[in-house]
Amino acid sequence: MKVKLYEMSCSECGVSFWITDEHDDKLRECHNTFFCPNGHRQHYPQKTEGEKAIEERDRYKRSYNSQRETSERLARSNSALRGVITRQKKK
């Protein structure tokens, strides 16, 4: 079994250390704190592609729902105005 290692450097002291690619992927996904060999806290604050995609999907859903609500509100308003116009014509 081959294990792929990922080399990284501590953001505090600059010491190089290695972790497995699999462990690096998990750390990037969960954003948990981990430590360099000298005990300095490290973490990945960046959003993963999956998190970005979910946020974009949610943004589109909110936009769609907002536009749908506006459309429904305008349709009700138009219907009410047609009723007013019809009543005015009958007078």
C-alpha positions in Angstrom: 0.0 0.0 0.0 1.4 3.4 -1.0 0.7 6.4 1.1 0.9 9.8 -0.4 2.2 12.6 1.8 1.4 16.3 1.6 4.2 18.7 2.8 3.1 21.8 4.6 4.7 24.6 6.6 3.6 26.0 9.9 2.2 29.5 9.5 3.8 30.5 12.8 7.3 29.0 12.8 7.7 27.9 9.3 8.7 24.3 10.2 7.9 21.8 7.4 5.9 18.7 8.2 4.0 16.0 6.3 0.5 14.6 6.6 -1.2 12.1 4.4 -3.3 13.4 1.5 -6.3 11.7 2.9 -5.9 13.5 6.3 -5.3 16.8 4.5 -8.5 16.4 2.5 -10.4 15.7 5.8 -8.9 18.7 7.5 -9.9 20.9 4.5 -13.5 19.7 4.6 -14.1 19.9 8.4 -11.9 23.0 9.1 -10.8 21.5 12.4 -7.8 22.8 14.2 -4.6 20.8 14.0 -1.1 21.4 15.2 2.4 21.7 13.8 5.2 19.6 15.5 6.1 22.7 17.6 2.5 22.9 18.9 1.2 25.9 16.9 -2.5 25.9 15.9 -3.3 25.5 12.2 -6.5 25.2 10.3 -8.0 25.7 6.8 -10.4 28.6 6.8 -11.1 28.5 3.1 -14.3 27.0 1.8 -14.2 23.8 -0.2 -15.6 23.6 -3.7 -18.5 21.7 -2.3 -19.3 24.4 0.3 -19.1 27.0 -2.4 -21.4 25.1 -4.6 -23.9 24.7 -1.8 -23.8 28.4 -1.0 -24.3 29.3 -4.7 -27.2 26.9 -4.9 -28.8 28.4 -1.8 -28.2 31.9 -3.2 -30.0 30.9 -6.4 -32.9 29.4 -4.4 -33.3 32.6 -2.4 -33.3 34.7 -5.5 -35.8 32.4 -7.3 -38.1 32.4 -4.2 -37.9 36.1 -4.0 -38.7 36.6 -7.7 -41.6 34.1 -7.5 -43.1 35.9 -4.4 -42.8 39.2 -6.3 -44.5 37.7 -9.3 -47.3 36.2 -7.3 -47.8 39.6 -5.4 -47.9 41.4 -8.7 -50.4 38.9 -10.2 -52.7 39.4 -7.1 -52.4 43.2 -7.5 -53.2 43.0 -11.2 -56.2 40.8 -10.5 -57.4 43.3 -7.9 -56.9 46.2 -10.3 -58.9 44.4 -13.0 -61.7 44.0 -10.5 -61.6 47.8 -9.7 -61.6 48.7 -13.4 -64.5 46.3 -14.1 -66.6 47.8 -11.3 -65.8 51.3 -12.5 -67.0 50.5 -16.0 -70.3 49.2 -14.7 -71.1 52.5 -12.9 
